[in-house]
Amino acid sequence: MKLNTIWSFIGMLSLAGGLAAPAARAADASSGTGLYLGGSVSFSHASDLGAKIDSSLASQGYNSSSSADSWNTNGSLRLGYQLSPNFALEGTYDRVGNMGVQSSLSSPTADTALGNWKSYGLGLHALGIVPIDSQWSVYGRLGVEQWHTSLNLTSSVGGPTSLSNSDDTTSLALGAGVSYALTRNVDATAELIHYTRVGDPASTGRTGLNQFSLGLRYHFQ
């Protein structure tokens, strides 16, 4: 999923929010404020990860041709505080676990290696919320996320390759979503987020990350 697709999606949600604003003002704005806790199943996509791992290996003296998984499914957590019906702050935890990697190396020694690329992130995000009616809302997300990424490769044929690198990077988080109030306290959510950079180009490989999630939030009110 490319970045321009994400911006198109955000644009459509923003337009929907603008059209819904009169209804939102007329609606019962009882969406509330206060603390909430959310969890979701997240589907993460990293494009061209194999090529980006090759670029990082080249900076370490390896000539390689790598392939890597592009999709991964994991859980995400959100701890938020809604300051008003239109604004919330969230602390976030996201995980991208065990993208499988296969590398064929021609130098410094011919070898075949297997391993994984994985990352987890902690973030602070702001949400701008537009209630459509008493149950539906759309929202945009802007934040920063600190990612810890690792790349591990080990020879699969008894060769000399043994590599374990990790790094920390900071990324912008840009997203948009929709929520539906199942009860007074429980929302269902669907959201698309783009993280601008995950990983280091010299040690693990750097990629943009797209994440689609389906989740639930519980409001302590």
Backbone as ProteinMPNN parsed JSONL, in Angstrom:
{"seq_chain_A": "MKLNTIWSFIGMLSLAGGLAAPAARAADASSGTGLYLGGSVSFSHASDLGAKIDSSLASQGYNSSSSADSWNTNGSLRLGYQLSPNFALEGTYDRVGNMGVQSSLSSPTADTALGNWKSYGLGLHALGIVPIDSQWSVYGRLGVEQWHTSLNLTSSVGGPTSLSNSDDTTSLALGAGVSYALTRNVDATAELIHYTRVGDPASTGRTGLNQFSLGLRYHFQ", "coords_chain_A": {"N_chain_A": [[0.849, -1.179, 0.0], [0.772, 2.063, -1.039], [2.159, 5.32, -0.213], [0.729, 7.447, -1.399], [-1.767, 6.301, -1.644], [-2.536, 6.132, 1.02], [-2.701, 8.876, 1.686], [-4.807, 9.589, -0.005], [-6.86, 8.147, 1.192], [-6.923, 9.356, 3.734], [-7.655, 11.893, 2.887], [-10.266, 11.438, 1.89], [-11.574, 10.698, 4.257], [-11.297, 13.076, 5.673], [-12.838, 14.793, 4.091], [-15.302, 13.564, 4.434], [-15.595, 14.043, 7.159], [-15.792, 16.852, 7.158], [-18.204, 17.247, 5.734], [-19.872, 16.081, 7.533], [-19.863, 17.724, 9.72], [-21.963, 19.698, 10.365], [-24.013, 17.946, 11.152], [-22.742, 16.765, 13.294], [-22.572, 18.854, 15.124], [-25.223, 19.169, 15.711], [-25.862, 16.771, 16.771], [-26.153, 14.651, 19.722], [-23.584, 15.294, 21.732], [-22.301, 13.247, 23.345], [-20.092, 11.705, 23.501], [-18.143, 11.794, 25.329], [-15.459, 12.204, 27.774], [-12.206, 11.394, 29.141], [-10.348, 8.546, 30.465], [-9.228, 5.826, 28.397], [-8.801, 2.46, 27.173], [-7.338, 0.567, 24.642], [-7.195, -2.13, 22.274], [-5.926, -3.96, 19.458], [-5.956, -5.937, 16.438], [-3.362, -5.918, 14.208], [-2.355, -5.437, 10.878], [0.546, -5.419, 9.252], [2.532, -3.918, 6.711], [5.512, -3.979, 4.95], [7.226, -2.592, 2.398], [9.336, -3.808, -0.253], [11.334, -4.897, 1.439], [13.408, -6.794, 1.356], [15.254, -5.733, -0.526], [16.028, -3.446, 0.84], [17.265, -4.495, 3.065], [19.434, -5.686, 1.748], [20.777, -3.344, 0.973], [21.61, -2.374, 3.475], [23.292, -4.473, 4.25], [25.262, -4.244, 2.314], [26.575, -1.942, 3.149], [27.949, -2.987, 5.207], [29.826, -4.574, 4.122], [28.965, -6.847, 2.756], [27.968, -8.65, -0.14], [24.914, -9.244, -1.411], [21.816, -10.982, -2.115], [18.631, -10.652, -1.214], [15.509, -11.856, 0.088], [12.383, -11.109, 1.631], [9.687, -11.458, 3.977], [6.697, -9.595, 3.438], [4.386, -9.007, 4.815], [2.882, -8.965, 8.076], [1.228, -10.062, 11.023], [0.109, -8.783, 14.05], [-0.425, -7.777, 17.514], [-1.627, -4.625, 18.812], [-1.492, -1.971, 21.241], [-3.299, 0.602, 22.96], [-3.312, 3.344, 25.116], [-5.257, 5.829, 26.173], [-6.344, 9.3, 26.592], [-9.196, 11.105, 26.451], [-9.643, 14.361, 25.928], [-11.649, 16.052, 25.134], [-14.749, 15.942, 23.221], [-13.583, 16.174, 20.726], [-10.832, 15.792, 20.74], [-7.982, 13.831, 21.586], [-5.321, 12.233, 23.404], [-2.851, 9.712, 22.965], [-0.908, 7.035, 24.283], [1.101, 4.613, 22.764], [1.654, 1.195, 21.747], [3.239, -0.803, 19.451], [3.883, -3.636, 17.382], [5.99, -5.368, 15.172], [6.577, -8.416, 14.22], [9.053, -10.84, 13.495], [9.553, -10.909, 10.521], [10.339, -13.015, 8.034], [13.567, -13.674, 6.612], [15.616, -14.375, 3.811], [18.815, -14.814, 2.56], [21.151, -14.755, -0.056], [24.527, -14.852, -0.264], [27.366, -13.561, -1.914], [29.836, -12.493, -1.384], [31.722, -11.401, 1.516], [32.291, -14.115, 1.543], [30.945, -16.891, -0.15], [27.69, -17.843, 0.697], [24.674, -19.006, 2.282], [22.032, -17.633, 4.034], [19.666, -17.537, 6.711], [17.087, -15.819, 8.527], [15.611, -13.198, 10.505], [13.699, -10.152, 10.516], [12.634, -7.733, 12.713], [10.547, -5.566, 14.75], [9.626, -3.223, 17.331], [7.508, -0.655, 18.613], [7.148, 2.367, 20.562], [4.956, 5.018, 21.233], [3.703, 8.466, 21.107], [0.747, 9.974, 20.438], [-1.502, 12.305, 18.865], [-5.006, 12.747, 18.498], [-7.414, 13.969, 16.322], [-10.832, 14.385, 16.395], [-13.939, 13.869, 14.792], [-17.171, 13.747, 15.572], [-19.845, 12.063, 13.996], [-22.467, 11.195, 14.434], [-24.383, 10.003, 17.24], [-23.127, 7.563, 17.447], [-21.198, 7.056, 15.396], [-17.881, 8.089, 14.506], [-15.219, 9.867, 12.913], [-11.647, 10.083, 12.647], [-8.427, 11.673, 12.725], [-4.896, 11.036, 12.904], [-1.827, 12.025, 14.361], [1.524, 11.696, 15.191], [4.511, 10.692, 17.035], [6.805, 7.975, 16.93], [8.9, 5.735, 18.571], [11.019, 3.354, 17.411], [12.373, 0.122, 17.911], [14.493, -1.874, 16.234], [15.534, -4.981, 14.835], [17.866, -7.053, 13.055], [18.598, -10.279, 12.172], [20.756, -12.762, 11.032], [21.804, -15.995, 10.08], [24.019, -18.477, 8.927], [22.696, -21.041, 6.885], [23.873, -23.277, 5.948], [26.09, -24.064, 7.288], [28.055, -22.14, 6.986], [30.125, -19.122, 7.402], [28.564, -16.935, 8.102], [27.15, -14.885, 10.508], [25.127, -12.76, 11.921], [23.921, -10.101, 13.869], [22.144, -7.377, 14.351], [20.954, -4.271, 15.716], [18.894, -1.349, 16.227], [17.731, 1.976, 17.102], [15.144, 4.078, 16.021], [13.366, 7.094, 15.151], [10.082, 7.825, 14.16], [7.58, 9.5, 12.197], [4.061, 9.281, 12.679], [1.225, 8.919, 10.758], [-2.177, 8.972, 10.268], [-5.604, 7.732, 9.798], [-8.938, 7.043, 10.833], [-11.972, 5.232, 11.71], [-14.591, 5.071, 14.077], [-17.021, 3.179, 15.954], [-19.601, 3.266, 18.229], [-20.316, 0.663, 20.215], [-21.444, 0.21, 22.69], [-22.155, 2.338, 25.544], [-19.643, 2.409, 26.675], [-17.875, 0.998, 25.027], [-16.089, 0.985, 21.996], [-15.815, 0.065, 18.553], [-13.137, -0.045, 16.228], [-11.589, 0.918, 13.119], [-8.664, 1.365, 11.28], [-6.09, 3.088, 9.452], [-2.641, 3.487, 9.337], [0.379, 5.185, 8.597], [3.807, 4.782, 9.057], [6.685, 6.639, 8.845], [9.418, 5.877, 8.768], [11.15, 3.001, 9.605], [13.631, 1.26, 11.216], [17.218, 1.198, 10.522], [19.224, 2.496, 7.899], [21.881, 1.62, 7.627], [22.351, -0.566, 9.278], [20.159, -2.342, 9.792], [18.407, -2.095, 7.717], [16.117, 0.172, 6.34], [12.678, 0.998, 6.245], [9.482, 2.209, 5.104], [6.385, 1.839, 6.843], [3.22, 0.46, 6.587], [0.151, 0.177, 8.267], [-2.735, -1.561, 8.95], [-5.513, -1.75, 11.054], [-7.85, -3.447, 13.194], [-9.929, -2.977, 15.908], [-10.829, -2.694, 19.47], [-12.035, -0.381, 21.906], [-12.122, 0.522, 25.32], [-13.873, 2.68, 27.353], [-13.36, 4.322, 30.356], [-15.743, 5.462, 31.932]], "CA_chain_A": [[0.0, 0.0, 0.0], [1.696, 3.171, -1.211], [1.878, 6.501, 0.588], [-0.325, 8.251, -2.011], [-3.035, 5.647, -1.305], [-2.864, 6.547, 2.382], [-3.144, 10.269, 1.675], [-6.142, 9.606, -0.613], [-7.791, 7.656, 2.21], [-7.05, 10.414, 4.73], [-8.421, 12.971, 2.265], [-11.675, 11.059, 1.84], [-12.119, 10.784, 5.615], [-11.378, 14.495, 6.033], [-14.004, 15.319, 3.391], [-16.479, 13.041, 5.124], [-15.716, 14.766, 8.416], [-16.278, 18.193, 6.874], [-19.607, 17.175, 5.375], [-20.654, 15.64, 8.698], [-19.732, 18.654, 10.83], [-23.236, 20.224, 10.846], [-24.711, 16.892, 11.885], [-22.036, 16.542, 14.551], [-22.951, 19.905, 16.067], [-26.614, 18.971, 16.103], [-26.0, 15.493, 17.47], [-25.844, 14.616, 21.142], [-22.13, 15.115, 21.838], [-22.087, 12.543, 24.606], [-19.012, 10.745, 23.318], [-17.478, 11.756, 26.619], [-14.039, 12.44, 27.957], [-11.636, 10.517, 30.143], [-9.369, 7.514, 30.154], [-9.681, 4.634, 27.692], [-7.803, 1.447, 26.853], [-7.682, -0.078, 23.379], [-6.363, -3.193, 21.715], [-6.302, -4.243, 18.074], [-5.168, -6.803, 15.572], [-2.757, -5.035, 13.219], [-1.762, -6.065, 9.703], [1.624, -4.499, 8.871], [3.134, -4.17, 5.401], [6.787, -3.302, 4.677], [7.478, -2.81, 0.973], [10.725, -3.963, -0.724], [12.207, -5.049, 2.6], [14.614, -7.532, 0.966], [16.215, -4.811, -1.154], [16.541, -2.513, 1.844], [18.226, -5.276, 3.847], [20.641, -5.775, 0.922], [21.489, -2.07, 1.052], [22.292, -2.3, 4.769], [24.385, -5.451, 4.238], [26.341, -3.697, 1.474], [27.343, -0.98, 3.943], [28.735, -3.773, 6.156], [30.814, -5.356, 3.384], [28.386, -8.044, 2.165], [27.26, -8.578, -1.413], [23.84, -10.188, -1.13], [20.497, -10.892, -2.744], [17.755, -11.082, -0.114], [14.054, -11.752, 0.012], [11.827, -11.006, 2.982], [8.236, -11.341, 4.079], [6.227, -8.211, 3.378], [3.228, -8.852, 5.694], [2.966, -9.558, 9.398], [0.05, -9.788, 11.846], [0.448, -8.699, 15.464], [-1.315, -6.976, 18.326], [-1.246, -3.268, 19.204], [-2.178, -1.479, 22.427], [-3.457, 2.041, 23.066], [-3.795, 3.913, 26.366], [-5.552, 7.197, 25.772], [-7.178, 10.181, 27.407], [-9.969, 11.997, 25.598], [-9.788, 15.625, 26.647], [-12.919, 16.628, 24.708], [-15.284, 15.099, 22.146], [-12.854, 16.369, 19.47], [-9.375, 15.69, 20.867], [-7.479, 12.829, 22.529], [-3.908, 11.873, 23.377], [-2.659, 8.277, 23.152], [0.354, 6.32, 24.341], [0.891, 3.468, 21.874], [2.626, 0.112, 21.608], [3.046, -1.541, 18.2], [4.895, -4.671, 17.198], [6.126, -6.065, 13.889], [7.405, -9.537, 14.65], [9.572, -11.965, 12.705], [9.524, -10.96, 9.067], [11.375, -13.954, 7.632], [14.553, -13.179, 5.64], [16.529, -15.326, 3.178], [19.866, -14.073, 1.852], [22.214, -15.458, -0.765], [25.69, -13.963, -0.226], [28.468, -13.92, -2.817], [31.085, -12.019, -0.777], [33.125, -11.817, 1.344], [32.322, -15.567, 1.343], [29.677, -17.418, -0.636], [26.956, -18.444, 1.802], [23.225, -18.838, 2.306], [21.669, -17.322, 5.419], [18.268, -17.348, 7.058], [16.929, -15.048, 9.754], [14.378, -12.422, 10.634], [13.689, -8.706, 10.734], [11.487, -7.444, 13.568], [10.591, -4.24, 15.361], [8.503, -2.8, 18.161], [7.523, 0.792, 18.766], [6.4, 3.09, 21.594], [4.675, 6.317, 20.65], [2.773, 9.433, 21.664], [-0.022, 10.434, 19.286], [-2.668, 13.169, 19.058], [-6.131, 12.401, 17.646], [-8.474, 14.934, 16.081], [-12.021, 13.553, 16.258], [-15.169, 14.502, 14.313], [-18.36, 12.907, 15.723], [-20.842, 12.176, 12.931], [-23.717, 11.133, 15.183], [-24.142, 9.506, 18.589], [-22.372, 6.315, 17.409], [-20.087, 7.082, 14.439], [-16.91, 9.191, 14.485], [-13.988, 9.699, 12.137], [-10.553, 10.773, 13.323], [-7.084, 11.685, 12.157], [-3.839, 10.753, 13.883], [-0.485, 12.553, 14.115], [2.345, 11.416, 16.361], [5.872, 10.204, 16.87], [6.969, 6.61, 17.416], [10.277, 5.271, 18.716], [11.073, 1.953, 17.014], [13.581, -0.683, 18.136], [14.478, -2.82, 15.121], [16.673, -5.898, 14.809], [18.078, -7.934, 11.906], [19.403, -11.434, 12.556], [21.01, -13.707, 9.943], [22.734, -17.071, 10.403], [24.207, -19.403, 7.813], [21.865, -22.248, 6.909], [24.646, -24.382, 5.35], [27.339, -24.216, 8.036], [29.032, -21.133, 6.592], [30.603, -18.219, 8.452], [27.69, -15.786, 8.336], [26.42, -14.766, 11.765], [24.947, -11.311, 12.032], [22.834, -9.673, 14.749], [22.198, -5.921, 14.464], [19.743, -3.606, 16.186], [19.004, 0.109, 16.275], [16.539, 2.728, 17.481], [14.854, 5.191, 15.129], [12.139, 7.826, 15.431], [9.25, 7.928, 12.97], [6.27, 10.137, 12.256], [2.889, 8.429, 12.468], [0.148, 9.645, 10.101], [-3.24, 7.992, 10.072], [-7.007, 8.099, 9.844], [-9.744, 5.898, 11.202], [-13.386, 5.393, 11.999], [-15.006, 4.332, 15.272], [-18.461, 2.957, 16.114], [-19.907, 2.987, 19.634], [-21.141, -0.525, 20.407], [-22.176, 0.529, 23.917], [-21.669, 3.611, 26.093], [-18.239, 2.303, 27.059], [-17.063, 0.203, 24.103], [-16.047, 1.353, 20.593], [-15.068, -0.712, 17.564], [-12.354, 0.872, 15.399], [-10.83, 0.476, 11.946], [-7.718, 2.473, 11.099], [-4.913, 2.949, 8.604], [-1.538, 4.348, 9.794], [1.674, 5.089, 7.917], [5.013, 5.171, 9.797], [7.547, 7.108, 7.759], [10.683, 5.153, 8.686], [11.378, 2.002, 10.64], [14.926, 0.644, 10.968], [18.364, 2.035, 10.174], [19.699, 2.076, 6.582], [23.229, 1.049, 7.65], [22.511, -1.76, 10.114], [19.05, -3.292, 9.715], [17.52, -1.786, 6.599], [15.049, 1.098, 6.715], [11.506, 0.927, 5.384], [8.221, 2.76, 5.574], [5.512, 0.77, 7.308], [1.786, 0.71, 6.566], [-0.501, -0.691, 9.243], [-4.2, -1.53, 9.013], [-5.884, -2.407, 12.308], [-9.231, -3.573, 13.648], [-9.774, -3.08, 17.349], [-11.853, -2.283, 20.42], [-11.611, 0.535, 22.963], [-13.004, 0.588, 26.488], [-13.828, 3.994, 28.002], [-13.638, 4.268, 31.796], [-16.586, 6.633, 32.232]], "C_chain_A": [[0.885, 1.228, 0.0], [1.217, 4.372, -0.426], [0.763, 7.328, -0.021], [-1.699, 7.632, -1.779], [-3.488, 6.058, 0.084], [-3.387, 7.974, 2.406], [-4.514, 10.399, 1.026], [-7.188, 9.184, 0.405], [-8.025, 8.721, 3.274], [-7.886, 11.561, 4.176], [-9.902, 12.674, 2.221], [-12.317, 11.154, 3.215], [-12.258, 12.238, 6.066], [-12.594, 15.14, 5.374], [-15.284, 14.846, 4.061], [-16.707, 13.769, 6.441], [-16.258, 16.169, 8.221], [-17.749, 18.214, 6.534], [-20.475, 16.837, 6.572], [-20.659, 16.651, 9.828], [-21.057, 19.249, 11.284], [-24.028, 19.193, 11.636], [-24.076, 16.655, 13.239], [-22.423, 17.59, 15.582], [-24.362, 19.706, 16.587], [-26.799, 17.722, 16.944], [-25.718, 15.649, 18.953], [-24.369, 14.312, 21.304], [-21.784, 14.46, 23.156], [-20.998, 11.502, 24.479], [-18.075, 10.736, 24.512], [-16.019, 12.132, 26.581], [-13.536, 11.409, 28.956], [-10.758, 9.436, 29.574], [-10.006, 6.373, 29.361], [-8.495, 3.732, 27.386], [-8.256, 0.72, 25.597], [-6.693, -1.156, 22.995], [-6.839, -3.509, 20.314], [-5.433, -5.338, 17.488], [-4.676, -5.951, 14.413], [-2.086, -5.845, 12.113], [-0.742, -5.079, 9.136], [2.24, -4.915, 7.55], [4.392, -3.321, 5.243], [7.162, -3.608, 3.235], [8.974, -2.902, 0.686], [11.719, -4.144, 0.42], [13.49, -5.791, 2.232], [15.673, -6.637, 0.368], [16.815, -3.852, -0.144], [17.497, -3.219, 2.81], [19.528, -5.437, 3.062], [21.463, -4.49, 0.993], [22.236, -1.938, 2.379], [23.452, -3.289, 4.835], [25.556, -4.952, 3.405], [27.198, -2.721, 2.262], [28.205, -1.679, 4.986], [29.714, -4.722, 5.449], [30.298, -6.642, 2.774], [27.79, -7.726, 0.798], [26.178, -9.651, -1.371], [22.636, -9.949, -2.03], [19.504, -11.499, -1.756], [16.291, -10.973, -0.5], [13.521, -11.773, 1.433], [10.312, -10.984, 2.905], [7.843, -9.868, 4.021], [5.051, -7.95, 4.31], [3.468, -9.544, 7.028], [1.729, -9.154, 10.195], [0.434, -9.845, 13.317], [-0.614, -7.903, 16.203], [-0.747, -5.594, 18.588], [-2.066, -2.861, 20.421], [-2.217, 0.041, 22.415], [-3.965, 2.384, 24.469], [-4.003, 5.396, 26.121], [-6.333, 7.98, 26.805], [-7.864, 11.149, 26.463], [-10.269, 13.269, 26.37], [-11.099, 16.322, 26.32], [-13.507, 15.702, 23.654], [-14.476, 15.169, 20.852], [-11.353, 16.163, 19.562], [-9.002, 14.65, 21.912], [-5.976, 12.682, 22.354], [-3.775, 10.385, 23.668], [-1.191, 7.929, 23.342], [0.152, 5.0, 23.608], [2.023, 2.452, 21.99], [2.267, -0.674, 20.358], [4.191, -2.521, 18.023], [4.821, -5.228, 15.783], [7.088, -7.21, 14.149], [7.786, -10.484, 13.537], [9.157, -11.962, 11.236], [10.662, -11.876, 8.626], [12.257, -13.404, 6.527], [15.387, -14.35, 5.123], [17.538, -14.542, 2.351], [20.854, -15.036, 1.206], [23.394, -14.503, -0.891], [26.776, -14.475, -1.162], [29.815, -13.451, -2.303], [30.752, -11.405, 0.585], [33.31, -13.326, 1.169], [30.955, -16.002, 0.839], [28.966, -18.174, 0.486], [25.462, -18.249, 1.565], [22.804, -18.679, 3.76], [20.166, -17.144, 5.546], [18.189, -16.529, 8.346], [15.616, -14.304, 9.787], [14.682, -10.952, 10.837], [12.456, -8.42, 11.583], [11.672, -6.109, 14.264], [9.416, -4.07, 16.318], [8.647, -1.314, 18.429], [6.677, 1.283, 19.924], [6.184, 4.512, 21.099], [3.772, 7.193, 21.491], [2.073, 10.108, 20.495], [-1.157, 11.349, 19.731], [-3.739, 12.78, 18.046], [-7.087, 13.577, 17.554], [-9.731, 14.182, 15.671], [-13.199, 14.398, 15.764], [-16.334, 13.538, 14.531], [-19.339, 13.148, 14.58], [-22.247, 12.136, 13.523], [-23.394, 10.525, 16.542], [-23.323, 8.224, 18.611], [-21.128, 6.387, 16.533], [-19.206, 8.307, 14.631], [-15.809, 8.852, 13.494], [-12.891, 10.488, 12.848], [-9.274, 10.693, 12.502], [-6.06, 11.548, 13.263], [-2.526, 11.394, 13.419], [0.346, 12.306, 15.359], [3.766, 11.053, 16.006], [5.97, 8.828, 17.522], [8.455, 6.279, 17.453], [10.298, 3.77, 18.459], [12.417, 1.339, 17.387], [13.528, -1.842, 17.148], [15.706, -3.705, 15.174], [16.666, -6.719, 13.522], [19.024, -9.039, 12.345], [19.519, -12.39, 11.375], [22.058, -14.725, 10.393], [22.821, -18.02, 9.224], [23.335, -20.64, 7.981], [22.607, -23.469, 6.369], [25.987, -24.566, 6.064], [28.418, -23.239, 7.664], [29.353, -20.165, 7.719], [29.636, -17.1, 8.83], [26.968, -15.89, 9.674], [26.309, -13.283, 12.085], [23.742, -11.022, 12.916], [22.983, -8.178, 15.0], [20.887, -5.394, 15.017], [19.978, -2.104, 16.238], [17.684, 0.692, 16.748], [16.369, 3.9, 16.532], [13.524, 5.821, 15.527], [11.392, 8.075, 14.135], [8.049, 8.822, 13.236], [5.19, 9.086, 12.042], [1.763, 9.295, 11.92], [-0.975, 8.66, 9.82], [-4.626, 8.581, 10.115], [-7.813, 6.849, 10.147], [-11.191, 6.263, 11.422], [-13.714, 4.557, 13.226], [-16.529, 4.254, 15.329], [-18.718, 2.54, 17.553], [-20.856, 1.794, 19.726], [-22.023, -0.386, 21.649], [-21.678, 1.891, 24.388], [-20.175, 3.571, 26.345], [-17.333, 1.667, 26.02], [-17.227, 0.695, 22.666], [-15.363, 0.255, 19.788], [-14.373, 0.266, 16.628], [-11.759, 0.155, 14.191], [-9.942, 1.644, 11.543], [-6.581, 2.088, 10.165], [-3.866, 3.958, 9.062], [-0.319, 4.111, 8.919], [2.767, 5.591, 8.852], [6.098, 5.451, 8.766], [8.856, 6.353, 7.642], [10.835, 4.24, 9.895], [12.673, 1.282, 10.296], [15.976, 1.642, 10.513], [18.939, 1.575, 8.836], [21.049, 1.393, 6.598], [23.321, -0.27, 8.406], [21.401, -2.794, 9.96], [18.24, -3.182, 8.43], [16.38, -0.916, 7.077], [13.904, 1.008, 5.717], [10.392, 1.787, 5.954], [7.29, 1.608, 5.917], [4.066, 1.244, 7.258], [1.097, -0.296, 7.473], [-2.016, -0.477, 9.197], [-4.621, -2.319, 10.244], [-7.39, -2.398, 12.523], [-9.19, -3.786, 15.152], [-11.009, -2.677, 18.147], [-11.233, -1.327, 21.429], [-12.635, 0.508, 24.093], [-12.795, 1.932, 27.193], [-14.233, 3.846, 29.47], [-14.443, 5.504, 32.183], [-17.903, 6.178, 32.822]], "O_chain_A": [[1.667, 1.428, 0.929], [0.057, 4.456, -0.022], [-0.071, 7.866, 0.708], [-2.695, 8.352, -1.722], [-4.672, 6.305, 0.311], [-4.39, 8.262, 3.059], [-5.315, 11.231, 1.454], [-8.266, 9.775, 0.484], [-9.161, 8.971, 3.675], [-8.716, 12.135, 4.881], [-10.718, 13.557, 2.484], [-13.448, 11.621, 3.349], [-13.215, 12.592, 6.754], [-13.3, 15.931, 6.0], [-16.228, 15.615, 4.238], [-17.842, 14.078, 6.807], [-17.08, 16.637, 9.009], [-18.477, 19.097, 6.989], [-21.639, 17.229, 6.648], [-21.383, 16.468, 10.807], [-21.29, 19.315, 12.491], [-24.638, 19.511, 12.657], [-24.768, 16.378, 14.219], [-22.586, 17.281, 16.762], [-24.669, 20.023, 17.736], [-27.746, 17.61, 17.723], [-25.127, 16.637, 19.39], [-23.939, 13.189, 21.042], [-21.07, 15.03, 23.981], [-20.962, 10.533, 25.237], [-17.304, 9.795, 24.697], [-15.428, 12.347, 25.524], [-14.313, 10.653, 29.54], [-10.461, 9.402, 28.379], [-11.152, 5.994, 29.603], [-7.347, 4.175, 27.345], [-9.41, 0.305, 25.493], [-5.513, -1.102, 23.345], [-8.02, -3.349, 20.006], [-4.337, -5.625, 17.969], [-5.476, -5.331, 13.713], [-1.355, -6.801, 12.372], [-1.112, -4.033, 8.604], [2.448, -6.1, 7.291], [4.348, -2.099, 5.384], [7.391, -4.766, 2.888], [9.78, -2.187, 1.282], [12.824, -3.603, 0.374], [14.558, -5.453, 2.742], [16.852, -6.752, 0.702], [17.984, -3.483, -0.256], [18.435, -2.602, 3.314], [20.611, -5.336, 3.638], [22.691, -4.534, 1.065], [23.365, -1.448, 2.41], [24.491, -2.977, 5.416], [26.713, -5.205, 3.743], [28.414, -2.67, 2.072], [29.087, -1.062, 5.584], [30.347, -5.562, 6.087], [31.093, -7.462, 2.315], [27.186, -6.672, 0.6], [26.488, -10.84, -1.303], [22.463, -8.88, -2.616], [19.529, -12.701, -1.492], [15.893, -10.123, -1.296], [14.12, -12.371, 2.327], [9.727, -10.553, 1.911], [8.575, -9.002, 4.501], [4.735, -6.791, 4.58], [4.156, -10.561, 7.108], [1.238, -8.033, 10.059], [1.013, -10.828, 13.779], [-1.575, -7.418, 15.606], [0.47, -5.406, 18.589], [-3.186, -3.334, 20.616], [-1.295, 0.693, 21.926], [-4.928, 1.788, 24.95], [-3.047, 6.135, 25.888], [-6.901, 7.428, 27.747], [-7.209, 11.92, 25.761], [-11.038, 13.267, 27.331], [-11.611, 17.096, 27.129], [-12.837, 14.762, 23.226], [-14.65, 14.327, 19.971], [-10.653, 16.337, 18.564], [-9.608, 14.581, 22.981], [-5.43, 12.972, 21.289], [-4.492, 9.848, 24.513], [-0.327, 8.462, 22.646], [-0.864, 4.334, 23.809], [3.17, 2.79, 22.284], [1.142, -1.153, 20.213], [5.317, -2.272, 18.454], [3.742, -5.519, 15.266], [8.292, -6.99, 14.284], [6.946, -10.885, 12.732], [8.497, -12.888, 10.764], [11.831, -11.545, 8.825], [11.769, -12.745, 5.609], [15.81, -15.21, 5.895], [17.159, -13.701, 1.535], [21.326, -15.989, 1.826], [23.288, -13.466, -1.545], [27.068, -15.671, -1.198], [30.846, -13.961, -2.741], [29.632, -10.939, 0.795], [34.358, -13.772, 0.703], [29.927, -15.541, 1.336], [29.556, -19.033, 1.141], [25.051, -17.427, 0.746], [23.17, -19.487, 4.613], [19.49, -16.672, 4.632], [19.114, -16.546, 9.157], [14.632, -14.721, 9.176], [15.77, -10.569, 11.268], [11.349, -8.818, 11.218], [12.781, -5.584, 14.362], [8.361, -4.68, 16.149], [9.755, -0.778, 18.468], [5.634, 0.709, 20.239], [7.115, 5.147, 20.602], [3.158, 6.738, 22.456], [2.718, 10.739, 19.657], [-1.704, 11.196, 20.823], [-3.437, 12.515, 16.882], [-7.521, 14.119, 18.57], [-9.707, 13.421, 14.704], [-13.429, 15.503, 16.256], [-16.486, 12.593, 13.757], [-19.629, 14.293, 14.233], [-23.108, 12.937, 13.16], [-22.234, 10.533, 16.954], [-22.86, 7.818, 19.677], [-20.094, 5.828, 16.898], [-19.693, 9.409, 14.882], [-15.507, 7.68, 13.267], [-13.175, 11.447, 13.565], [-9.073, 9.778, 11.703], [-6.319, 11.898, 14.414], [-2.162, 11.316, 12.246], [-0.068, 12.661, 16.463], [4.174, 11.098, 14.846], [5.312, 8.549, 18.525], [9.178, 6.514, 16.485], [9.675, 3.001, 19.191], [13.466, 1.956, 17.203], [12.634, -2.687, 17.213], [16.795, -3.244, 15.517], [15.611, -7.037, 12.973], [20.121, -8.768, 12.833], [18.512, -12.784, 10.786], [23.065, -14.369, 11.005], [21.81, -18.332, 8.594], [23.244, -21.212, 9.067], [22.053, -24.567, 6.33], [26.913, -25.157, 5.508], [29.586, -23.463, 7.981], [28.914, -20.354, 8.853], [29.884, -16.384, 9.8], [26.263, -16.865, 9.936], [27.286, -12.641, 12.471], [22.677, -11.614, 12.745], [23.846, -7.758, 15.77], [19.832, -5.996, 14.813], [21.119, -1.645, 16.286], [16.661, 0.008, 16.792], [17.321, 4.633, 16.263], [12.674, 5.183, 16.149], [11.981, 8.483, 13.135], [7.557, 8.895, 14.363], [5.39, 8.118, 11.309], [1.384, 10.29, 12.539], [-0.748, 7.622, 9.199], [-4.815, 9.758, 10.421], [-7.431, 5.74, 9.772], [-11.588, 7.425, 11.336], [-13.178, 3.462, 13.398], [-17.233, 5.131, 14.829], [-18.126, 1.578, 18.042], [-22.031, 1.886, 19.37], [-23.181, -0.803, 21.66], [-20.87, 2.526, 23.711], [-19.504, 4.598, 26.239], [-16.113, 1.791, 26.128], [-18.347, 0.815, 22.168], [-14.445, -0.405, 20.276], [-14.947, 1.294, 16.269], [-11.467, -1.04, 14.233], [-10.404, 2.783, 11.47], [-6.169, 0.93, 10.096], [-4.158, 5.149, 9.168], [-0.022, 2.976, 8.544], [2.671, 6.698, 9.382], [6.396, 4.609, 7.919], [9.37, 6.193, 6.535], [10.672, 4.656, 11.042], [12.805, 0.746, 9.196], [15.665, 2.781, 10.164], [19.13, 0.374, 8.643], [21.356, 0.645, 5.67], [24.272, -1.025, 8.203], [21.668, -3.995, 9.994], [17.473, -4.085, 8.098], [15.744, -1.211, 8.089], [14.12, 0.949, 4.507], [10.364, 2.062, 7.154], [7.398, 0.524, 5.343], [3.723, 2.289, 7.81], [1.42, -1.483, 7.451], [-2.507, 0.636, 9.381], [-4.144, -3.433, 10.46], [-8.099, -1.485, 12.101], [-8.491, -4.68, 15.629], [-12.067, -2.367, 17.598], [-10.055, -1.444, 21.767], [-13.844, 0.476, 23.861], [-11.677, 2.274, 27.579], [-15.3, 3.319, 29.785], [-13.891, 6.475, 32.699], [-18.755, 7.007, 33.144]]}, "name": "protein", "num_of_chains": 1, "seq": "MKLNTIWSFIGMLSLAGGLAAPAARAADASSGTGLYLGGSVSFSHASDLGAKIDSSLASQGYNSSSSADSWNTNGSLRLGYQLSPNFALEGTYDRVGNMGVQSSLSSPTADTALGNWKSYGLGLHALGIVPIDSQWSVYGRLGVEQWHTSLNLTSSVGGPTSLSNSDDTTSLALGAGVSYALTRNVDATAELIHYTRVGDPASTGRTGLNQFSLGLRYHFQ"}
